Each structure stands twice: as structure tokens, then as C-alpha cells.
Amino acid sequence: APSSHSCEGESIHASTATMSILLKATPKEGVKEQRQWSPYIDNGGTVLGVAPPGADFVVLAGDTRMSYGYSIASRNVTKIVKLTEKCVLASAGMQAERHTLHKVLSAKATMFENTHHKKMSAPSMAQCLSNTLYYKRFFPYYTFNVLAGLDEKGLGAVWGYDAI
């Protein structure tokens, strides 16, 4: 003979003839299912800039691996771009945003050169990058940036910027 048993929010039905059991649980009150969406993907990466005090050089390094979660999409993607003769930018984070930011800054450096008939200095490029990132603060470039270059005195300088 089939039997039935009920508990708070659960119902169990058992049949001796077919030996099947049906479990039904109702969700707890106050718990809502929440789905989240983000337009950003972190493709990872490591960039590093070092300027020893008083040195006339800067060391800027970055890996070439682009990943997505636990998968490696490529082992040959550069994260470093030369903006001027004395200024280099390295960025980690989302690959598409990084590529867009590099193109925007290269275009701004070219426009500056055409307007002022001289190359943009490293401190000027640092301010330009800061302004560009600030301009996009409500939907920011998902990049973590290290700008390195030589200042007006010829000494190495490094500037760091996070995504927000």
C-alpha cells in the first residue's frame, strides 16, 4: 500500500510496488536567487616597472600569457606598448580594454605631437593617462597600468594606475 509523509515544506511519497521516492522541497523564505552579469573579463597578466633612485633608466616587464579562468588563450600576447621615445606603457587586465586604451593613448600622443611640434614628455603622458582613466570612471577601462619613462632631467620614473 502506498504511504505518504509530509514535513515542513517537504513531501515524500513512497510506493512499495514501484519503490520510487519523490522528494519536493520548497525554498526557504527570504532567500532569493541572484544572477550577476559583468561586462568585464580578467585576462590576467603581470606587469612591473622599476626605476632605481637617481638612475637614468627604467625597467618595465610584462608577461605574454593571456588567460580566461583556468584556460590559457594565448602565450604570445604583449602587454607593453611604446607610446613615445621616452615613455612605455604596460597594462594587465582585460585584453580588449587594454588594446583600446593603448590605441587611445597612442592617438593622443600623435595628436599632441602634431599640435605642439614636439614629443609628449613622460610626466605629460602620465597626466594624460590619468585624465583618460578619470574620464571613463563610471564605466572604466578594466586595466591595471604601469607607465614608465624618462622625465625632463633624464631620470627614470614610474607611475601606477589601477582599474578604478
C-alpha positions as CSV (number, residue, x, y, z in Angstrom):
1,A,0.0,0.0,0.0
2,P,1.4,3.4,-0.9
3,S,2.2,5.7,2.0
4,S,2.7,9.4,2.2
5,H,4.5,11.5,4.8
6,S,4.7,15.4,4.9
7,C,7.1,17.6,6.8
8,E,7.5,21.4,6.8
9,G,8.0,22.3,3.1
10,E,8.8,18.7,2.1
11,S,6.7,15.9,0.8
12,I,7.8,12.3,0.5
13,H,5.7,9.7,-1.4
14,A,6.7,6.1,-1.4
15,S,5.2,3.2,-3.1
16,T,6.0,-0.3,-2.1
17,A,5.0,-1.7,-5.5
18,T,7.4,0.5,-7.6
19,M,9.8,1.6,-4.8
20,S,10.0,5.1,-6.1
21,I,10.5,8.1,-3.9
22,L,9.7,11.7,-4.8
23,L,11.2,14.5,-2.8
24,K,10.0,18.0,-3.1
25,A,11.5,20.9,-1.1
26,T,10.3,24.4,-1.1
27,P,12.9,27.2,-1.0
28,K,13.4,28.9,2.3
29,E,11.7,32.2,2.8
30,G,13.9,35.3,2.4
31,V,16.4,33.5,0.1
32,K,16.3,34.9,-3.4
33,E,18.2,33.6,-6.4
34,Q,20.5,36.2,-7.7
35,R,22.2,36.3,-11.0
36,Q,25.0,38.6,-11.8
37,W,26.4,39.8,-15.1
38,S,29.6,41.7,-15.7
39,P,30.9,43.2,-18.9
40,Y,34.4,42.6,-17.8
41,I,36.7,39.6,-18.1
42,D,40.0,39.5,-16.4
43,N,42.5,38.0,-18.8
44,G,45.2,38.2,-16.1
45,G,48.7,39.3,-16.5
46,T,51.6,40.7,-14.6
47,V,53.4,43.9,-15.3
48,L,56.2,45.5,-13.3
49,G,58.1,48.8,-13.5
50,V,61.3,49.7,-11.6
51,A,63.1,53.0,-11.6
52,P,66.1,53.0,-9.2
53,P,66.6,56.3,-7.4
54,G,68.8,58.6,-9.4
55,A,69.1,56.2,-12.4
56,D,68.9,57.3,-16.0
57,F,66.9,54.2,-17.0
58,V,63.7,52.3,-16.2
59,V,63.0,48.6,-16.3
60,L,59.5,47.6,-17.5
61,A,58.4,44.0,-17.7
62,G,55.3,42.1,-18.5
63,D,54.3,38.5,-19.2
64,T,52.9,37.4,-22.6
65,R,50.2,35.0,-21.4
66,M,46.5,35.7,-21.9
67,S,44.2,33.5,-19.9
68,Y,40.5,33.1,-19.2
69,G,39.7,31.4,-16.0
70,Y,41.8,28.2,-15.9
71,S,42.4,28.2,-19.6
72,I,45.3,29.8,-21.5
73,A,44.0,31.5,-24.6
74,S,47.5,32.5,-25.9
75,R,51.1,32.5,-24.8
76,N,52.1,35.3,-27.2
77,V,50.1,38.5,-26.3
78,T,52.1,41.6,-25.5
79,K,51.0,43.8,-22.6
80,I,53.6,46.6,-23.4
81,V,53.3,49.4,-25.9
82,K,55.8,52.1,-26.7
83,L,54.0,55.5,-26.7
84,T,56.8,57.9,-27.3
85,E,60.6,57.7,-27.5
86,K,60.9,58.1,-23.7
87,C,57.6,56.6,-22.5
88,V,56.3,53.0,-22.4
89,L,53.0,51.6,-21.0
90,A,52.4,48.2,-19.6
91,S,48.8,47.0,-18.8
92,A,47.3,43.9,-17.3
93,G,43.6,43.1,-17.1
94,M,41.0,42.7,-19.8
95,Q,42.7,42.3,-23.2
96,A,40.1,44.2,-25.2
97,E,40.2,47.2,-22.8
98,R,44.0,47.1,-22.8
99,H,44.1,47.2,-26.5
100,T,41.6,50.0,-26.7
101,L,43.5,52.1,-24.1
102,H,46.8,51.6,-25.9
103,K,45.2,52.8,-29.1
104,V,43.6,55.8,-27.5
105,L,46.9,56.9,-25.8
106,S,48.9,56.4,-29.0
107,A,46.4,58.6,-30.8
108,K,46.6,61.3,-28.1
109,A,50.4,61.2,-28.3
110,T,50.2,61.6,-32.1
111,M,47.7,64.5,-31.8
112,F,49.9,66.2,-29.2
113,E,52.9,65.9,-31.5
114,N,51.1,67.3,-34.5
115,T,49.6,70.2,-32.5
116,H,52.7,71.2,-30.5
117,H,55.5,70.0,-32.9
118,K,57.3,68.1,-30.1
119,K,57.0,64.7,-28.4
120,M,54.9,64.4,-25.3
121,S,57.1,64.0,-22.1
122,A,56.7,61.1,-19.7
123,P,55.1,63.3,-17.0
124,S,52.7,64.7,-19.5
125,M,51.8,61.2,-20.7
126,A,51.3,60.3,-17.0
127,Q,48.8,63.1,-16.7
128,C,47.2,62.2,-20.0
129,L,46.7,58.6,-18.8
130,S,45.3,59.8,-15.5
131,N,42.8,62.1,-17.3
132,T,41.8,59.4,-19.7
133,L,41.1,56.9,-16.9
134,Y,39.2,59.5,-14.9
135,Y,37.1,60.4,-17.9
136,K,35.9,56.8,-18.1
137,R,35.4,56.5,-14.3
138,F,31.8,55.4,-14.5
139,F,32.4,52.6,-17.0
140,P,36.2,52.3,-16.5
141,Y,38.8,50.6,-18.6
142,Y,39.4,47.3,-16.8
143,T,43.2,47.6,-16.9
144,F,45.9,47.8,-14.3
145,N,48.6,50.1,-15.8
146,V,52.2,50.9,-15.2
147,L,53.7,53.8,-17.1
148,A,57.4,54.2,-17.2
149,G,59.7,56.7,-18.8
150,L,62.4,59.3,-18.5
151,D,61.5,62.7,-17.1
152,E,62.8,66.1,-18.3
153,K,66.0,65.6,-16.3
154,G,66.6,62.2,-17.9
155,L,65.9,60.3,-14.7
156,G,63.7,57.2,-14.7
157,A,60.1,57.5,-13.4
158,V,57.3,55.0,-12.9
159,W,53.6,55.7,-12.4
160,G,51.0,53.1,-11.4
161,Y,47.2,53.2,-12.1
162,D,44.5,50.7,-11.0
163,A,41.3,49.9,-12.8
164,I,39.0,52.2,-10.7
